[in-house]
Amino acid sequence: MKKIAMIFAGQGSQAVGMGKDFYDNSDIAKEMFEEAGKRAGLRFEELIFGEHDLLNQTAYTQPAILLIQMVAYRLFKEKCPDIKAELFLGHSLGEFSALCASGAIDYVDAVELVHRRGQLMQDACSDIEAGMMVVMGLDDESVEKICADAQSQRKKVWPANYNQDGQLVVAGMKSDLESLEQTFKNAGAKRALLLNMSVASHCELLSPAQIPLKSLMEGMIEDNFEAPVISNVTATGYSTKDKAIELLTEQLIKPVKYKQSILAIADSVDIAIEFGNGATLKGLNKRIAPNLETYTVSDMKSLLEVVEKICNED
């Protein structure tokens, strides 16, 4: 049997109407929407299917993405109960979905947890002008050096997301990021683009959120892992409650090592399956590890295609 990595994207993968095909065609999906909504105090049908800007506010983005990912994963497991993961991996927020899929936290607890995580992140940045910038076409070492030099000048900027070669997201104070745009380009970057975000993820500006997030996780995460979860912080696996809490607390202020994680697992798994809206990680994987075949489960059609390909091949 093939060794499978179950993978989950983070913020930026959301879209109005995501998961509607699941919702319209599955009683399980409807039940999960209702149960998660009761726990988080949110009407997910209105949040995800309605035309408004709430879905792009991180306190709402996070539980919405996680819910759709867990619906997709649950429907896959209903059809393929004997398929076991070799490991679970997520990008940023997606690490919480990976933790949930591993069995270490119930999905309604996970929805509530990331809703609160999003609120804590928003609160940490509420009185400052924080932001994130994607730097394209420059090697990691050059971006790291520019950030280190800027920090020596008391600027608040940090490498935040190692997505793929030539694509690194930097987080920090918006004015400091803007001041480095030309510096990145002078060093050879093709683009240095400020993202439409008011939260600076995976940097020290989120340190106020660490203690309350840790406290929330201690009451929700259990020592119950089907397979290891790959940490964004270390690019290595963990499978205990204590390590999960330690690393997910650190994840708030440390960069996401997604590229390093995929390179680390590429030889130990045969395929990856991405659950949730879109194909963000499939695109990254193709450029990081071209030989790692990645499938997506984002609607009923893709679900059935993956079931036919993965579950029925033996």
Contacts in CASP RR format, 6 or more apart in sequence:
PFRMAT RR
TARGET T0000
AUTHOR 0000-0000-0000
METHOD contacts of the structure
MODEL  1
MKKIAMIFAGQGSQAVGMGKDFYDNSDIAKEMFEEAGKRAGLRFEELIFG
EHDLLNQTAYTQPAILLIQMVAYRLFKEKCPDIKAELFLGHSLGEFSALC
ASGAIDYVDAVELVHRRGQLMQDACSDIEAGMMVVMGLDDESVEKICADA
QSQRKKVWPANYNQDGQLVVAGMKSDLESLEQTFKNAGAKRALLLNMSVA
SHCELLSPAQIPLKSLMEGMIEDNFEAPVISNVTATGYSTKDKAIELLTE
QLIKPVKYKQSILAIADSVDIAIEFGNGATLKGLNKRIAPNLETYTVSDM
KSLLEVVEKICNED
1 314 0 8 1.000
2 270 0 8 1.000
2 271 0 8 1.000
2 310 0 8 1.000
3 86 0 8 1.000
3 268 0 8 1.000
3 269 0 8 1.000
3 270 0 8 1.000
3 271 0 8 1.000
4 83 0 8 1.000
4 84 0 8 1.000
4 85 0 8 1.000
4 86 0 8 1.000
4 269 0 8 1.000
4 270 0 8 1.000
4 271 0 8 1.000
4 272 0 8 1.000
4 273 0 8 1.000
4 310 0 8 1.000
5 85 0 8 1.000
5 86 0 8 1.000
5 87 0 8 1.000
5 88 0 8 1.000
5 89 0 8 1.000
5 265 0 8 1.000
5 269 0 8 1.000
5 271 0 8 1.000
5 272 0 8 1.000
5 273 0 8 1.000
6 73 0 8 1.000
6 85 0 8 1.000
6 87 0 8 1.000
6 88 0 8 1.000
6 89 0 8 1.000
6 98 0 8 1.000
6 101 0 8 1.000
6 272 0 8 1.000
6 273 0 8 1.000
6 275 0 8 1.000
7 88 0 8 1.000
7 89 0 8 1.000
7 90 0 8 1.000
7 91 0 8 1.000
7 98 0 8 1.000
7 272 0 8 1.000
7 273 0 8 1.000
7 274 0 8 1.000
7 275 0 8 1.000
7 281 0 8 1.000
7 294 0 8 1.000
8 69 0 8 1.000
8 88 0 8 1.000
8 89 0 8 1.000
8 90 0 8 1.000
8 91 0 8 1.000
8 94 0 8 1.000
8 95 0 8 1.000
8 97 0 8 1.000
8 98 0 8 1.000
8 101 0 8 1.000
8 274 0 8 1.000
8 275 0 8 1.000
8 276 0 8 1.000
8 281 0 8 1.000
9 65 0 8 1.000
9 69 0 8 1.000
9 90 0 8 1.000
9 91 0 8 1.000
9 94 0 8 1.000
9 274 0 8 1.000
9 276 0 8 1.000
9 277 0 8 1.000
9 278 0 8 1.000
9 280 0 8 1.000
9 281 0 8 1.000
10 65 0 8 1.000
10 90 0 8 1.000
10 91 0 8 1.000
10 92 0 8 1.000
10 93 0 8 1.000
10 94 0 8 1.000
10 280 0 8 1.000
11 58 0 8 1.000
11 61 0 8 1.000
11 62 0 8 1.000
11 65 0 8 1.000
11 92 0 8 1.000
11 93 0 8 1.000
11 201 0 8 1.000
12 61 0 8 1.000
12 280 0 8 1.000
13 65 0 8 1.000
13 276 0 8 1.000
13 277 0 8 1.000
13 278 0 8 1.000
13 280 0 8 1.000
14 55 0 8 1.000
14 56 0 8 1.000
14 61 0 8 1.000
14 64 0 8 1.000
14 65 0 8 1.000
14 277 0 8 1.000
15 277 0 8 1.000
15 278 0 8 1.000
16 48 0 8 1.000
16 49 0 8 1.000
16 50 0 8 1.000
16 51 0 8 1.000
16 55 0 8 1.000
17 48 0 8 1.000
17 49 0 8 1.000
17 50 0 8 1.000
18 48 0 8 1.000
18 64 0 8 1.000
18 68 0 8 1.000
18 276 0 8 1.000
18 277 0 8 1.000
18 278 0 8 1.000
18 298 0 8 1.000
19 29 0 8 1.000
19 48 0 8 1.000
19 68 0 8 1.000
19 71 0 8 1.000
19 72 0 8 1.000
19 276 0 8 1.000
19 277 0 8 1.000
19 298 0 8 1.000
19 299 0 8 1.000
20 48 0 8 1.000
20 49 0 8 1.000
21 299 0 8 1.000
21 300 0 8 1.000
21 301 0 8 1.000
22 29 0 8 1.000
22 68 0 8 1.000
22 71 0 8 1.000
22 72 0 8 1.000
22 75 0 8 1.000
22 299 0 8 1.000
22 300 0 8 1.000
23 29 0 8 1.000
23 30 0 8 1.000
23 33 0 8 1.000
23 45 0 8 1.000
23 49 0 8 1.000
23 71 0 8 1.000
25 300 0 8 1.000
26 71 0 8 1.000
26 75 0 8 1.000
26 300 0 8 1.000
28 71 0 8 1.000
28 74 0 8 1.000
28 75 0 8 1.000
28 78 0 8 1.000
29 71 0 8 1.000
29 75 0 8 1.000
32 67 0 8 1.000
32 70 0 8 1.000
32 71 0 8 1.000
32 74 0 8 1.000
32 107 0 8 1.000
33 44 0 8 1.000
33 45 0 8 1.000
33 67 0 8 1.000
33 71 0 8 1.000
35 108 0 8 1.000
36 42 0 8 1.000
36 44 0 8 1.000
36 63 0 8 1.000
36 67 0 8 1.000
36 107 0 8 1.000
36 108 0 8 1.000
36 111 0 8 1.000
37 43 0 8 1.000
37 44 0 8 1.000
37 111 0 8 1.000
38 108 0 8 1.000
39 108 0 8 1.000
39 109 0 8 1.000
39 111 0 8 1.000
39 112 0 8 1.000
40 63 0 8 1.000
40 111 0 8 1.000
40 112 0 8 1.000
40 115 0 8 1.000
42 60 0 8 1.000
42 63 0 8 1.000
42 115 0 8 1.000
44 63 0 8 1.000
44 64 0 8 1.000
44 67 0 8 1.000
47 54 0 8 1.000
47 55 0 8 1.000
47 60 0 8 1.000
47 64 0 8 1.000
48 55 0 8 1.000
48 64 0 8 1.000
48 67 0 8 1.000
48 68 0 8 1.000
54 60 0 8 1.000
55 61 0 8 1.000
55 64 0 8 1.000
56 196 0 8 1.000
57 122 0 8 1.000
58 118 0 8 1.000
58 121 0 8 1.000
58 122 0 8 1.000
58 199 0 8 1.000
59 115 0 8 1.000
59 118 0 8 1.000
59 119 0 8 1.000
59 121 0 8 1.000
59 122 0 8 1.000
60 115 0 8 1.000
61 93 0 8 1.000
61 118 0 8 1.000
62 93 0 8 1.000
62 96 0 8 1.000
62 114 0 8 1.000
62 115 0 8 1.000
62 117 0 8 1.000
62 118 0 8 1.000
63 111 0 8 1.000
63 112 0 8 1.000
63 114 0 8 1.000
63 115 0 8 1.000
65 93 0 8 1.000
65 94 0 8 1.000
65 97 0 8 1.000
65 276 0 8 1.000
65 277 0 8 1.000
66 93 0 8 1.000
66 94 0 8 1.000
66 96 0 8 1.000
66 97 0 8 1.000
66 100 0 8 1.000
66 107 0 8 1.000
66 110 0 8 1.000
66 111 0 8 1.000
66 114 0 8 1.000
67 107 0 8 1.000
67 111 0 8 1.000
68 276 0 8 1.000
68 277 0 8 1.000
69 94 0 8 1.000
69 97 0 8 1.000
69 275 0 8 1.000
69 276 0 8 1.000
70 97 0 8 1.000
70 100 0 8 1.000
70 101 0 8 1.000
70 107 0 8 1.000
70 110 0 8 1.000
70 111 0 8 1.000
70 275 0 8 1.000
72 275 0 8 1.000
72 276 0 8 1.000
72 297 0 8 1.000
72 298 0 8 1.000
72 303 0 8 1.000
73 97 0 8 1.000
73 101 0 8 1.000
73 275 0 8 1.000
73 297 0 8 1.000
74 107 0 8 1.000
75 297 0 8 1.000
75 303 0 8 1.000
76 83 0 8 1.000
76 273 0 8 1.000
76 275 0 8 1.000
76 297 0 8 1.000
76 303 0 8 1.000
76 306 0 8 1.000
76 307 0 8 1.000
77 83 0 8 1.000
79 303 0 8 1.000
79 307 0 8 1.000
79 311 0 8 1.000
80 307 0 8 1.000
80 310 0 8 1.000
80 311 0 8 1.000
82 311 0 8 1.000
83 310 0 8 1.000
83 311 0 8 1.000
84 226 0 8 1.000
84 227 0 8 1.000
85 101 0 8 1.000
85 102 0 8 1.000
85 226 0 8 1.000
85 227 0 8 1.000
86 227 0 8 1.000
86 268 0 8 1.000
86 269 0 8 1.000
87 227 0 8 1.000
87 228 0 8 1.000
87 229 0 8 1.000
87 230 0 8 1.000
87 237 0 8 1.000
87 265 0 8 1.000
87 268 0 8 1.000
87 269 0 8 1.000
88 98 0 8 1.000
88 99 0 8 1.000
88 101 0 8 1.000
88 102 0 8 1.000
88 226 0 8 1.000
88 227 0 8 1.000
88 228 0 8 1.000
88 229 0 8 1.000
88 230 0 8 1.000
89 95 0 8 1.000
89 98 0 8 1.000
89 229 0 8 1.000
89 230 0 8 1.000
89 261 0 8 1.000
89 262 0 8 1.000
89 265 0 8 1.000
89 272 0 8 1.000
90 97 0 8 1.000
90 98 0 8 1.000
90 230 0 8 1.000
90 232 0 8 1.000
90 258 0 8 1.000
90 281 0 8 1.000
91 161 0 8 1.000
91 232 0 8 1.000
91 256 0 8 1.000
91 258 0 8 1.000
91 280 0 8 1.000
91 281 0 8 1.000
92 161 0 8 1.000
92 201 0 8 1.000
92 202 0 8 1.000
92 232 0 8 1.000
92 251 0 8 1.000
92 256 0 8 1.000
93 114 0 8 1.000
93 117 0 8 1.000
95 229 0 8 1.000
95 230 0 8 1.000
95 231 0 8 1.000
95 232 0 8 1.000
95 248 0 8 1.000
95 251 0 8 1.000
96 105 0 8 1.000
96 110 0 8 1.000
96 113 0 8 1.000
96 114 0 8 1.000
96 117 0 8 1.000
96 248 0 8 1.000
97 110 0 8 1.000
97 275 0 8 1.000
98 229 0 8 1.000
98 230 0 8 1.000
99 105 0 8 1.000
99 110 0 8 1.000
99 221 0 8 1.000
99 229 0 8 1.000
99 244 0 8 1.000
99 248 0 8 1.000
100 106 0 8 1.000
100 107 0 8 1.000
100 110 0 8 1.000
101 226 0 8 1.000
101 275 0 8 1.000
102 225 0 8 1.000
102 226 0 8 1.000
102 227 0 8 1.000
102 228 0 8 1.000
102 229 0 8 1.000
102 239 0 8 1.000
103 222 0 8 1.000
103 224 0 8 1.000
103 225 0 8 1.000
103 226 0 8 1.000
104 221 0 8 1.000
104 222 0 8 1.000
104 223 0 8 1.000
104 224 0 8 1.000
104 225 0 8 1.000
104 229 0 8 1.000
104 241 0 8 1.000
104 244 0 8 1.000
105 113 0 8 1.000
105 220 0 8 1.000
105 221 0 8 1.000
105 222 0 8 1.000
106 220 0 8 1.000
109 220 0 8 1.000
110 220 0 8 1.000
112 220 0 8 1.000
113 216 0 8 1.000
113 217 0 8 1.000
113 220 0 8 1.000
116 212 0 8 1.000
116 213 0 8 1.000
116 216 0 8 1.000
117 209 0 8 1.000
117 213 0 8 1.000
117 216 0 8 1.000
118 199 0 8 1.000
120 208 0 8 1.000
120 209 0 8 1.000
120 212 0 8 1.000
120 213 0 8 1.000
121 199 0 8 1.000
121 201 0 8 1.000
121 206 0 8 1.000
121 209 0 8 1.000
121 252 0 8 1.000
122 198 0 8 1.000
122 199 0 8 1.000
123 208 0 8 1.000
123 209 0 8 1.000
124 199 0 8 1.000
124 205 0 8 1.000
124 206 0 8 1.000
124 207 0 8 1.000
124 208 0 8 1.000
124 209 0 8 1.000
125 131 0 8 1.000
125 198 0 8 1.000
125 199 0 8 1.000
125 200 0 8 1.000
125 205 0 8 1.000
125 206 0 8 1.000
128 173 0 8 1.000
128 205 0 8 1.000
129 173 0 8 1.000
129 174 0 8 1.000
129 175 0 8 1.000
130 171 0 8 1.000
130 172 0 8 1.000
130 173 0 8 1.000
130 174 0 8 1.000
130 197 0 8 1.000
130 198 0 8 1.000
130 199 0 8 1.000
130 200 0 8 1.000
130 205 0 8 1.000
131 171 0 8 1.000
131 172 0 8 1.000
131 173 0 8 1.000
131 174 0 8 1.000
131 177 0 8 1.000
131 194 0 8 1.000
131 195 0 8 1.000
131 197 0 8 1.000
131 198 0 8 1.000
131 199 0 8 1.000
131 200 0 8 1.000
132 160 0 8 1.000
132 169 0 8 1.000
132 170 0 8 1.000
132 171 0 8 1.000
132 172 0 8 1.000
132 177 0 8 1.000
132 194 0 8 1.000
132 195 0 8 1.000
132 197 0 8 1.000
132 199 0 8 1.000
132 200 0 8 1.000
132 201 0 8 1.000
133 169 0 8 1.000
133 170 0 8 1.000
133 171 0 8 1.000
133 177 0 8 1.000
133 180 0 8 1.000
133 181 0 8 1.000
133 192 0 8 1.000
133 193 0 8 1.000
133 194 0 8 1.000
133 195 0 8 1.000
134 167 0 8 1.000
134 168 0 8 1.000
134 169 0 8 1.000
134 170 0 8 1.000
134 191 0 8 1.000
134 192 0 8 1.000
134 193 0 8 1.000
134 195 0 8 1.000
135 143 0 8 1.000
135 166 0 8 1.000
135 167 0 8 1.000
135 168 0 8 1.000
135 169 0 8 1.000
135 170 0 8 1.000
135 184 0 8 1.000
135 189 0 8 1.000
135 191 0 8 1.000
135 192 0 8 1.000
136 166 0 8 1.000
136 167 0 8 1.000
136 189 0 8 1.000
136 190 0 8 1.000
136 191 0 8 1.000
136 192 0 8 1.000
136 193 0 8 1.000
137 166 0 8 1.000
137 167 0 8 1.000
137 188 0 8 1.000
137 189 0 8 1.000
137 190 0 8 1.000
137 191 0 8 1.000
138 166 0 8 1.000
138 168 0 8 1.000
138 184 0 8 1.000
138 187 0 8 1.000
138 188 0 8 1.000
138 189 0 8 1.000
138 190 0 8 1.000
139 165 0 8 1.000
139 166 0 8 1.000
140 159 0 8 1.000
140 162 0 8 1.000
140 165 0 8 1.000
140 166 0 8 1.000
140 168 0 8 1.000
142 187 0 8 1.000
142 188 0 8 1.000
143 159 0 8 1.000
143 168 0 8 1.000
143 170 0 8 1.000
143 184 0 8 1.000
144 159 0 8 1.000
146 180 0 8 1.000
146 183 0 8 1.000
146 184 0 8 1.000
146 187 0 8 1.000
147 157 0 8 1.000
147 158 0 8 1.000
147 159 0 8 1.000
147 170 0 8 1.000
150 157 0 8 1.000
150 176 0 8 1.000
150 179 0 8 1.000
150 180 0 8 1.000
150 183 0 8 1.000
151 157 0 8 1.000
151 158 0 8 1.000
155 173 0 8 1.000
155 176 0 8 1.000
155 179 0 8 1.000
155 180 0 8 1.000
156 172 0 8 1.000
156 173 0 8 1.000
156 176 0 8 1.000
156 203 0 8 1.000
156 204 0 8 1.000
156 205 0 8 1.000
157 170 0 8 1.000
157 171 0 8 1.000
157 172 0 8 1.000
157 173 0 8 1.000
157 176 0 8 1.000
157 177 0 8 1.000
157 180 0 8 1.000
157 203 0 8 1.000
158 170 0 8 1.000
158 171 0 8 1.000
158 172 0 8 1.000
158 202 0 8 1.000
158 203 0 8 1.000
158 204 0 8 1.000
158 255 0 8 1.000
159 168 0 8 1.000
159 169 0 8 1.000
159 170 0 8 1.000
159 255 0 8 1.000
160 169 0 8 1.000
160 170 0 8 1.000
160 171 0 8 1.000
160 200 0 8 1.000
160 201 0 8 1.000
160 202 0 8 1.000
160 203 0 8 1.000
160 255 0 8 1.000
160 256 0 8 1.000
161 168 0 8 1.000
161 169 0 8 1.000
161 201 0 8 1.000
161 202 0 8 1.000
161 255 0 8 1.000
161 256 0 8 1.000
161 258 0 8 1.000
162 168 0 8 1.000
162 255 0 8 1.000
162 256 0 8 1.000
162 257 0 8 1.000
162 258 0 8 1.000
162 259 0 8 1.000
162 260 0 8 1.000
163 169 0 8 1.000
163 258 0 8 1.000
163 259 0 8 1.000
163 284 0 8 1.000
164 258 0 8 1.000
164 259 0 8 1.000
164 284 0 8 1.000
164 287 0 8 1.000
164 288 0 8 1.000
165 259 0 8 1.000
165 287 0 8 1.000
165 288 0 8 1.000
169 195 0 8 1.000
170 177 0 8 1.000
170 180 0 8 1.000
171 200 0 8 1.000
171 201 0 8 1.000
171 202 0 8 1.000
171 203 0 8 1.000
171 205 0 8 1.000
172 200 0 8 1.000
172 203 0 8 1.000
172 205 0 8 1.000
173 200 0 8 1.000
173 205 0 8 1.000
174 194 0 8 1.000
177 194 0 8 1.000
178 194 0 8 1.000
180 192 0 8 1.000
181 192 0 8 1.000
181 194 0 8 1.000
182 192 0 8 1.000
184 192 0 8 1.000
185 191 0 8 1.000
185 192 0 8 1.000
199 206 0 8 1.000
200 206 0 8 1.000
201 252 0 8 1.000
202 251 0 8 1.000
202 252 0 8 1.000
202 253 0 8 1.000
202 254 0 8 1.000
202 255 0 8 1.000
202 256 0 8 1.000
203 253 0 8 1.000
203 255 0 8 1.000
204 253 0 8 1.000
206 252 0 8 1.000
206 253 0 8 1.000
207 252 0 8 1.000
207 253 0 8 1.000
209 252 0 8 1.000
210 249 0 8 1.000
210 252 0 8 1.000
210 253 0 8 1.000
213 248 0 8 1.000
213 249 0 8 1.000
213 252 0 8 1.000
214 245 0 8 1.000
214 249 0 8 1.000
217 244 0 8 1.000
217 245 0 8 1.000
217 248 0 8 1.000
217 249 0 8 1.000
218 245 0 8 1.000
221 241 0 8 1.000
221 244 0 8 1.000
221 245 0 8 1.000
222 241 0 8 1.000
223 240 0 8 1.000
223 241 0 8 1.000
225 239 0 8 1.000
225 240 0 8 1.000
227 239 0 8 1.000
228 237 0 8 1.000
228 238 0 8 1.000
228 239 0 8 1.000
229 237 0 8 1.000
229 238 0 8 1.000
229 239 0 8 1.000
229 244 0 8 1.000
230 236 0 8 1.000
230 237 0 8 1.000
230 261 0 8 1.000
230 264 0 8 1.000
230 265 0 8 1.000
231 237 0 8 1.000
231 238 0 8 1.000
231 243 0 8 1.000
231 247 0 8 1.000
231 251 0 8 1.000
232 247 0 8 1.000
232 251 0 8 1.000
232 254 0 8 1.000
232 255 0 8 1.000
232 256 0 8 1.000
232 257 0 8 1.000
232 258 0 8 1.000
232 261 0 8 1.000
233 247 0 8 1.000
233 250 0 8 1.000
233 251 0 8 1.000
233 254 0 8 1.000
233 257 0 8 1.000
234 247 0 8 1.000
234 257 0 8 1.000
235 257 0 8 1.000
235 260 0 8 1.000
235 261 0 8 1.000
235 264 0 8 1.000
236 264 0 8 1.000
238 244 0 8 1.000
238 247 0 8 1.000
258 284 0 8 1.000
259 284 0 8 1.000
259 288 0 8 1.000
262 284 0 8 1.000
262 285 0 8 1.000
262 288 0 8 1.000
262 289 0 8 1.000
262 292 0 8 1.000
263 288 0 8 1.000
263 289 0 8 1.000
266 288 0 8 1.000
266 289 0 8 1.000
266 291 0 8 1.000
266 292 0 8 1.000
269 292 0 8 1.000
270 293 0 8 1.000
271 292 0 8 1.000
271 293 0 8 1.000
271 294 0 8 1.000
271 295 0 8 1.000
271 310 0 8 1.000
272 281 0 8 1.000
272 282 0 8 1.000
272 285 0 8 1.000
272 292 0 8 1.000
272 293 0 8 1.000
272 294 0 8 1.000
272 295 0 8 1.000
273 294 0 8 1.000
273 295 0 8 1.000
273 296 0 8 1.000
273 297 0 8 1.000
273 306 0 8 1.000
273 310 0 8 1.000
274 280 0 8 1.000
274 281 0 8 1.000
274 282 0 8 1.000
274 294 0 8 1.000
274 295 0 8 1.000
274 296 0 8 1.000
274 297 0 8 1.000
274 298 0 8 1.000
275 296 0 8 1.000
275 297 0 8 1.000
275 298 0 8 1.000
276 296 0 8 1.000
276 297 0 8 1.000
276 298 0 8 1.000
277 298 0 8 1.000
278 296 0 8 1.000
278 298 0 8 1.000
279 296 0 8 1.000
279 298 0 8 1.000
281 294 0 8 1.000
282 294 0 8 1.000
282 295 0 8 1.000
282 296 0 8 1.000
283 294 0 8 1.000
285 292 0 8 1.000
285 294 0 8 1.000
286 294 0 8 1.000
295 302 0 8 1.000
295 305 0 8 1.000
295 306 0 8 1.000
295 309 0 8 1.000
295 310 0 8 1.000
296 302 0 8 1.000
296 306 0 8 1.000
297 303 0 8 1.000
297 306 0 8 1.000
END
